[in-house]
Amino acid sequence: MAALLECDWIAKGQNLLHTGSCGSGKTWLSCAIGHTACIKGYSVRYYRISRLLLELTQSKTDGSYSKFLNSLNR
């Protein structure tokens, strides 16, 4: 956990995906890590998987898929 809060993984271009059962604290943990990243000057995006998959599907349909993928890497 301490290594995640140092945010070195962001500088390396890595992503973070939390999985687990309902009520296990995934959202709370994601928000805490995101908040720390913001304090360190990083931009943060939070997606529920259902919303991310919807946006990916829509971007494939309207032809903006590669633009959307590039926006995730900023």
Rosetta constraint file for C-alpha pairs under 8 A:
AtomPair CA 1 CA 5 HARMONIC 6.45 0.50
AtomPair CA 2 CA 6 HARMONIC 6.51 0.50
AtomPair CA 3 CA 7 HARMONIC 7.08 0.50
AtomPair CA 3 CA 8 HARMONIC 7.50 0.50
AtomPair CA 4 CA 8 HARMONIC 7.28 0.50
AtomPair CA 4 CA 9 HARMONIC 7.06 0.50
AtomPair CA 4 CA 33 HARMONIC 7.27 0.50
AtomPair CA 5 CA 33 HARMONIC 6.04 0.50
AtomPair CA 5 CA 36 HARMONIC 6.50 0.50
AtomPair CA 5 CA 37 HARMONIC 7.48 0.50
AtomPair CA 7 CA 11 HARMONIC 7.00 0.50
AtomPair CA 7 CA 37 HARMONIC 6.40 0.50
AtomPair CA 8 CA 12 HARMONIC 6.43 0.50
AtomPair CA 9 CA 13 HARMONIC 6.49 0.50
AtomPair CA 9 CA 14 HARMONIC 5.36 0.50
AtomPair CA 9 CA 15 HARMONIC 7.39 0.50
AtomPair CA 10 CA 14 HARMONIC 5.56 0.50
AtomPair CA 10 CA 15 HARMONIC 7.02 0.50
AtomPair CA 13 CA 73 HARMONIC 7.84 0.50
AtomPair CA 18 CA 26 HARMONIC 6.10 0.50
AtomPair CA 18 CA 30 HARMONIC 7.53 0.50
AtomPair CA 19 CA 26 HARMONIC 6.98 0.50
AtomPair CA 20 CA 24 HARMONIC 6.45 0.50
AtomPair CA 20 CA 26 HARMONIC 7.02 0.50
AtomPair CA 25 CA 29 HARMONIC 6.01 0.50
AtomPair CA 26 CA 30 HARMONIC 6.03 0.50
AtomPair CA 27 CA 31 HARMONIC 6.09 0.50
AtomPair CA 28 CA 32 HARMONIC 6.19 0.50
AtomPair CA 29 CA 33 HARMONIC 6.20 0.50
AtomPair CA 30 CA 34 HARMONIC 5.95 0.50
AtomPair CA 30 CA 46 HARMONIC 7.84 0.50
AtomPair CA 31 CA 35 HARMONIC 5.90 0.50
AtomPair CA 32 CA 36 HARMONIC 6.28 0.50
AtomPair CA 33 CA 37 HARMONIC 6.19 0.50
AtomPair CA 34 CA 38 HARMONIC 6.19 0.50
AtomPair CA 34 CA 44 HARMONIC 6.02 0.50
AtomPair CA 34 CA 45 HARMONIC 7.96 0.50
AtomPair CA 35 CA 39 HARMONIC 6.30 0.50
AtomPair CA 36 CA 40 HARMONIC 6.35 0.50
AtomPair CA 37 CA 41 HARMONIC 6.44 0.50
AtomPair CA 37 CA 42 HARMONIC 5.30 0.50
AtomPair CA 37 CA 43 HARMONIC 7.36 0.50
AtomPair CA 37 CA 44 HARMONIC 7.18 0.50
AtomPair CA 38 CA 42 HARMONIC 4.92 0.50
AtomPair CA 38 CA 43 HARMONIC 6.07 0.50
AtomPair CA 38 CA 44 HARMONIC 6.69 0.50
AtomPair CA 43 CA 74 HARMONIC 7.85 0.50
AtomPair CA 47 CA 51 HARMONIC 6.25 0.50
AtomPair CA 47 CA 52 HARMONIC 5.77 0.50
AtomPair CA 48 CA 52 HARMONIC 6.27 0.50
AtomPair CA 49 CA 53 HARMONIC 6.04 0.50
AtomPair CA 50 CA 54 HARMONIC 6.19 0.50
AtomPair CA 51 CA 55 HARMONIC 6.20 0.50
AtomPair CA 52 CA 56 HARMONIC 6.15 0.50
AtomPair CA 53 CA 57 HARMONIC 6.10 0.50
AtomPair CA 54 CA 58 HARMONIC 6.13 0.50
AtomPair CA 55 CA 59 HARMONIC 6.00 0.50
AtomPair CA 56 CA 60 HARMONIC 6.27 0.50
AtomPair CA 56 CA 65 HARMONIC 6.72 0.50
AtomPair CA 56 CA 68 HARMONIC 7.54 0.50
AtomPair CA 57 CA 61 HARMONIC 6.36 0.50
AtomPair CA 58 CA 62 HARMONIC 6.27 0.50
AtomPair CA 59 CA 63 HARMONIC 5.86 0.50
AtomPair CA 59 CA 64 HARMONIC 4.81 0.50
AtomPair CA 59 CA 65 HARMONIC 4.52 0.50
AtomPair CA 59 CA 68 HARMONIC 6.76 0.50
AtomPair CA 60 CA 64 HARMONIC 6.25 0.50
AtomPair CA 60 CA 65 HARMONIC 4.81 0.50
AtomPair CA 64 CA 68 HARMONIC 6.09 0.50
AtomPair CA 65 CA 69 HARMONIC 6.21 0.50
AtomPair CA 66 CA 70 HARMONIC 6.10 0.50
AtomPair CA 67 CA 71 HARMONIC 6.22 0.50
AtomPair CA 68 CA 72 HARMONIC 6.54 0.50
AtomPair CA 69 CA 73 HARMONIC 6.93 0.50
AtomPair CA 70 CA 74 HARMONIC 7.05 0.50
